[in-house]
Amino acid sequence: MAKKDIYKKISGYNEIIQENAVLEKYGFNYEAKKGEVRSMIDALHPQRLDLTVSEINQETASAKSIKLVSGNGSLPPFQAGQYINLFVETGGIRTSRPYSIASSPTQIGHYEIMVRKVEDGFVSNYLLEELKPGNKLSSSSPSGNFHYNPLFHGDKLAFIAGGSGITPFMSMIRELADKNLSRRMHLFYGSRVEDDVIYRAQLDRIAALHRNFTWDLVLSEPAPSFKGLKGFIDAGLIKERLGDLDWTFFVCGPEAMYNFCLPELGKLAIAARKTKVEVMGVPKNITAHPGWPENVQAGNVFQLTIKGKKTIAAPATEPLMISLEREGVVIPALCRSGECSLCRTKLLSGKVYQPNGVKLRKSDRIFGYIHPCLAYPLSDMEILL
């Protein structure tokens, strides 16, 4: 028997030969689809989005909603609660800021973001004062983990929002209304004054139409005529409004709100796994954070050397990323809050302060990597880009 005929004695050989013949006749030629997987990935998760401002609306005296449409095709899908990182150039400086998407994921024609005026706001002032319909912008694709997961979060969601922190919750609430979802949602919305409450009319309308969505407005500095809830969102109010505490809590707002509300949730013995926090921007006063060295003053300025390139000034109270951008050095960024790791950079020498909440890997700490978006210089230093 010839050597090649030995294979015919293997059990199942003839069946395999017959199957191959069928596949050759009717099978699919994958070579014809070469490159389609990459194009599909690029459509769902593009590196950059070209956007056009289609509409700007004054929501309150200090906040505007901005609708953005695709400049060259469709917008990629997102999950309610995610954000885009908007790239802008103003005053000769190229920088970026993350903005949560307020529109519902069911809305595929545009993204809506909310921009609120902040003290000494570099990018927000540009967007509020100079941006016009028709202007072109670019952004990242939608990112972030501050969204609902049915496997972990159950069907009872409690939102604690402060100021413009209502934005990601508005997307979740609009999704509930658009899809008539059955999950239960309750919103605690804290604001300093009544005139600064964003989306109030829409929240009232959705609550009137959907019994599984309710909300409470809490004012810290109300006018004498205000008849609603006054003060802060504390443990007593949360317990009173929710009854049982078998809820998943989502928290988004200014730093002061986190400092107050998270300990209040602790008083109610809410498990960490039942609490999700969206970090919004850099701390206002980094020198007041635990662990800031007493020998470093707010006015200190250090020398930051970029290996093989140049040396720039780096103020102690300014994140390294901002110092770099002021000198025209732009590094990849998304969250700008110490979470996403995209700006991960090698620290060759010197010391930095990174506040609690910056999600450095253990290996990063061992091998000297930092997140420049929330790394503050404590000495002269050198980095590798």
Buried (B, 14 or more C-beta within 10 A) or exposed (E): EEEEEEEEEEEEEEEEEEEEEEEEEEEEEEEEEEEEEEEEEEEEEBEEBEBBBBEBEEBBEBBBBBBBBBEEEEBBBBBBBBBBBBBBEBEEBEBBBBBBBBBBBEBBEBBBBBBBBBEEBBBBBBBBEEBEEEBEBBBBBBBBEBBBEEEEBBBBBBBBBBBBBBBBBBBBBBBBBBEEBEBBBBBBBBBEBBEBBBBBEBBEEBBEEBEBBBBBBBBBEBEEEEEEBEEBBBBEBBBEBBEEBEBBBBBBBBBBBBEBBBEBBEEBEBEEEBBBBBBBBBBEEBBEBEEBEEEBEEEBEBBBBBEEEEEBEBBBBBBBBBBBBBBEBBBBBBBBBBBBBBBBBBBEEBBBBBBEBBBBEEEBEEEEBBBBBBBBBBBBBBBEE
